[in-house]
């Protein structure tokens, strides 16, 4: 990237995202590998999930637990990338996040859709945005599943498409105007 200090909507933009692309897959072909080990949630998200626990229990299958007292680790951790500076994590149950059903679909999203809500109404922020991540107020690529999950494996390429392939994730973070600005920056980088 030609510039080193890019900012959109208060976030720094890691220039690496202008160089990355997905070769054989994309986040749009998610297989749920990213959340099998549990996910970080804000305390507000945790509270919202617990307030709607009866809704989610209707959509859980036999591989999940209805015992909402063990849905979260209850180990509050400081993290500046969360709005209130604190987070918790979902627990793992049957070798996957408690909210993943046997088809590796997030029941938080399934329940929202089946109940007539927006698909992301209950889904934790960082679940929606993965493999895009905000780290120390910088939007970047999370290589947690690099070479493990094709849907989350972005690499440096001559034809970078990360921004287009992660449109849903980046729109969620930046909004439409911010995403358009990011695409313009990406186009300027190609010249």
Secondary structure, DSSP 8 states (H G I E B T S, - for coil): ---S--EETTEEE-GGGGTEE-SS--GGG--SGGGTT--EEEHHHHHHHHHTHHHHHTT--TTS---GGGSB----EE-TTSTTSEEEEB-BSSSSBTTB-TTS-BHHHHHHHHTTS-TTSSS-HHHHHTTEEEETTEEEE--TTTTT-GGG--EE-SS--HHHHTHHHHHHHHHHHHHHHHHHHHHHHH-
